[in-house]
Amino acid sequence: MENKYPEPGFYYHYKHNPDGTVGNFAYEVLNIGSHTEMEWNEGMFVVYRPLFPEAKVYREGKLWDIRPLDIFMEVVNEEEYKGERFIKITDPERIAELAKMRDEMYPCS
């Protein structure tokens, strides 16, 4: 994989339902992390957190998700969907809504 990293910000997972709530399958990408015991190009992870309270890591203690960088950045090729696994949100109104949700869900971060 090339040195292509997601920018910090808000993203929708491809399972997001545009007819649902603004937060369904919404995430905030925080940063990129590296596994200290792996080669640099093999141990890169995306650190992100869900913006919907149903997410397991949120229910288990407001934890964050990590996913290998190559899986985060890959293109999904399923019968019902073909495209990026995570899509960056660029609409300023949607970003403002998600920022408000983030601040309510994670008040101390």
NORGIVEN-V158157 format. One record per pair of residues at least 24 apart in sequence whose C-alpha atoms are under 7 Angstrom apart, sorted by sequence separation. I is the first residue (numbers start at 1). J is the second residue. D is the distance in Angstrom with one decimal. If there is no record, write none. Layout:
[[I	J	D] [I	J	D]]
This chain:
[[26	50	6.1] [27	51	5.3] [44	68	6.0] [45	69	4.7] [26	51	5.4] [44	69	5.6] [26	52	6.8] [25	52	6.8] [23	51	5.8] [24	52	5.9] [23	52	5.5] [51	101	6.7] [51	102	6.1] [1	70	6.7] [14	85	5.3] [13	85	5.8] [14	86	5.9] [13	86	4.5] [12	86	5.5] [13	87	6.5] [11	86	6.0] [12	87	5.2] [23	98	6.8] [11	87	5.3] [12	88	6.5] [11	88	4.3] [12	89	6.9] [10	88	6.0] [11	89	5.2] [10	89	5.5] [10	95	6.9]]
